[in-house]
Amino acid sequence: MNIPGFQIERRLGRSGGAELYLASQTHPYKRVALAVARRGTAEAPEALRELERHPALKSDFRHPNILHVHRAGAHGEWFYLAMEYIEGGDLRENLAWGMSLERLVNAFCDLCGALDHACGKGLAHGRISAANILFRSPSEVVLAGYCSVDPGERDRQLPPGGVSAANHREDVFDLAQTFYQALTGEAAHDALRTDANGQANAPAALPGHLKMLQPVLDQALAEDPNRRFQSGAAFREALEAVARSGGLAELSIKTAAVSSGEIRTVGEAAGLSSREPIRDERGAYRRSVGFPRWLLAAGLATALVGGGVYLVERQSWRLVAFMAQIGLAEDPNVQSAWVAAQALREDPVQSLAVLVAGYRRVLELDATHSQATQAIASLADQWRQDIVQALAQNDLGSAEAKLNEMTVVFPDDYSLMDLGRQISNRRAADTLLASTRSLLRSQGMSRIPAATVAIQAYQEIVRLAPGHTAALAELAALAEHYAELAREAAGQGDVDGAIVYLERAATADSGLPILEAVREEIQQASRARSAIQELLQQAGAQRARGLLVHPPGGNAAELYHRVLATAPDNGIALQGLNEVTSQLLNKATQMFEGGDLGAVERLLDQASAAGIEAAALLEIQTRLDQEIEALATISQKLAEAGRLLAQGFITEPQEHNAVAVLRDVQRLDPGNARADELLGQAAARLAEVAQEAFAAGLPEPARHYLDLALTVTPDQGEWRSLRESWQ
């Protein structure tokens, strides 16, 4: 299978009715997930137009918690869809690695917002599951599956009559079912409990440590659709209320089994006897929950035997002493725990989880034990150094194994994400190097399209893995090869061909010493001046038409670059390129003012491919990043203001209250409708409190609160009249 513009690296699996591949988009270069489905011979061209007009491809559909779709199209017998490639795994994989309950709840809160956003844009999902809940990072979740190359899937997502309240409610219900399964390992419909009449109408009771979520899931999964949450916002509000009650950060969920050595070490550290633990009757799904973080790091203190569920709670020294008195545990002894931890460290085969568990046992008994704290920090530093050394030696297997250990033991250490990114980048670089070599072997170095892709790929490898010896050497070889081709073409009088070859050589290695000599030979050729003049005329015409960086190969910027490849000091080309850059910056500014960030991204990709100077690209990219960050900040502040308003912190404390946060939003985004709405709610609540105080015979507080309400929204004539009547 060959899709123009993409180089398929490997198969990822199947999604809906499509095959899913990891691919490299060749121009401009980026890694994407490519969904491909065979189209039937009876399908009219309208099917392609329908796919290309899909709402998920529009810039205003973008949402931080919905998978980005880059482009759609068809080639031959195939429909294809290029999407953002997510490397952080899906929900099942993250649960296998281990997640705090707080992180899980926060992720589902974000997904509720994604559902409401998609519904507002006229899209239903219809098949939410753990497989299409993905993680860009530990704290950033995305929902996949809103756009499909399968026409049947699109009919489901875009009902003929539009997305109804029932469609949206079903999506919220599916999300709740997925949340229940993440918590318990069981499908909600397989775990119903009966009411007094023997009717199955709610999921089975959650384990004791998850009881705080029982009311939320009872409503979310109610048999009667009218009793369920009617929107993602309602479901999110219920989850956030539980999160605000506290305690979720101390609970963790992990579905993968731990080693017997880790179970033994943590069991001894927690003072557990060797008696057979109670087995959960639902057994088939491994699920561990523990209060302190060190239990997760050492295997979550979960004896996952035969698929059972085990809960180990942190014991304070008073509880341990009491258990010692009744003969259920040994009397804690800091010194013996320290000796045991040190003995474990001297054993070279022990895992990081076991070593850290030993020292954390010491801290359980004596929270001020500085040597244990230093030992844990020393282990973390040692493991980081081992990872860095393995990377330097290109031993990615060892580096990844060490990093996985650290991620389990220190799940909240987000500095590990950088090491993980380096490993991922190195693997991506090696994969890209292999595919680039394969391309050049099959196509040959002298084919310009293959060489262009190869040069971009080698440069991407150097970006992913700076100083990559093989990529730099092969770039230099390509530069020398095309410099020689340019020399041969100039000698034969083919100035146009020589210019094209020289441009490839300069792109591969602009500092190659032989380039200057080749330029001189081309400049001496009899047809050089006429070819340059023709290129300048073409470039000027394209500028006049506004074709600055598009279409590829024939835009003004690339035509000027061809001139400069032969005559680097050509004043007309240099000035023309400066004018193109200036026009491009103006165009980007207009797009920013119009709020079309998707168009800015496309313009940036085109400008990069056309060779626009790095400073201008950086200026646009920086502004784009700032705009995206501002949107994220505004969303974050609106959510924070909502929480403060719900908690009653309207104007106090002075340094952090709902009104102050909303004023920040208005400064960032004047006219933000949601901020205005929340300010109105805040003022209304202050006025309500004022009237309650006045009715209770408290005129001074009443006037104070009404003055605050008028300060927030001074245009309320009714409140001003009321204030005057209270004088």
C-alpha angles and dihedrals in degrees: 000000000000123000111185113240094025135082112203114222104179144333116268099186139267129308119189107310095340138085113237122216137178105235142170117234103220103205109062096008117242136137114248141173105244118205112198130185131173113244120219120248090240094059111111125222085258088076090064092046089050090052093047090050093051111137091233089067094057118101093232090060092067114119128170091236099046123081111257116241112206105186146335134210149133135251123184108313095348136090112201138190124195113208140174111283111231118200100180096086131239129284094274092053093047091050088051090053092045133262133201112240088237091058091047093051092046090051092053090047088057091047089054088059091049091054093051091047093051092046089052088055092051100260131125122193105205101181109055113168140145089270094067096042103094135178125225088183136348090277101033119077127183133192116225130195105063094119126042138180088217110095090209090056091049091052088055093048094044106040112200092243094045130256109315130202087255092055091051093045090053090053090052089048091051090050090052091050090052090049091051091050091049089055099043108017090236132106109249093235090055093054107050122148122209131238127226090284093054093253118141103233110143139032119271117275114279120238115275096260090057098045092114088071096049097092091048094052093041089061096037093052099034115147091232108071090210091062093053127090107283096206142019089250091059092049090046092050090054092049092047090052089057091046091053090056087070134223099091094106090063094056121079135186124208127168101188121092120250127221122267090240091058092046090051094048095048092042091055091044092053092049095243121161121235093247117128109274121234111267123225110240091223090060104153095093121060109227126163128189127181136167105225123056094232090065089060091046093054095045095297089276085273117143095209097193119159092349093299128147121239130185123200116186124205111258121213118217089258092057092046090050091050092049089050091054092055094042100250098115141014119264107264115252118187094199095052090046090052092049090049091050092049091049090053090052091055089057106089094202097059119111124238090248092058094045094049091044089058093054093042087055088059090051090049088060096038116018090189095057098128095186092059091048091049091046091055090048090048091051090050091050091047092051091048091051090049090053092049091048092049089051091050089053091045089240094145094167093060093042092052093046091051092047092050089054092051093046091055094045097040103029094163096052099106091179084080089069089074091054089046090051090051091052091046091048091049091051090046089049092051092047091048091047091054093048091046092052089048090052093051092046092053099037101029129233094267096064105097098210091052092044092049091053091044093051091050090047094050090049089051089051090054089049092050094043110021113215093020099174099205095047093049092048093049092047088054090049091052091048092052092046093053093042088057091047089051091051092050092048092049090050089054092050094251097134094165092054091044091054092051092049092046091051090055091048093050091047091053095047119356091184097058106133095220093060094080092054091049090050090054091051092050092047089053092054113107094235097047097095095048092047091050092048091051091051091049091051091049091048092050091050092050090049090053090052090050092246094138102150103358142108099040113251096011106057126113096253095053092045091053089048090055089055092049091048087066101029109024092181097051102137096202093053092046092050092044091052090050089052091049090052092049092049090047092053090050091050091050090050090054090050091050091050089051091050093236099141092162090060089049090054091051091047089050092052091049092047091050091050090048092055100248111174117277095239092061092045090050091050092053093042091049091051090046092050090048092051092049091046090048090053090050091047092049091049090048093049093047090052090047092049090050091053093047090048091050089050092050097249093134103144101353142108088042096223097048121025138127096260093049091050092048091050087055088054091051090051090051095042114017111208095022102168096208092052090050090049094051092046088053090051091048092051091046091052091050090050090049092052089048092054091046090052093049091048088051091055097258104125098165096054088041093056090044094054093043089051088053091050091051090048089057096043109014095175096076104114093182091058092047090054090049091050092053091051089056095058 
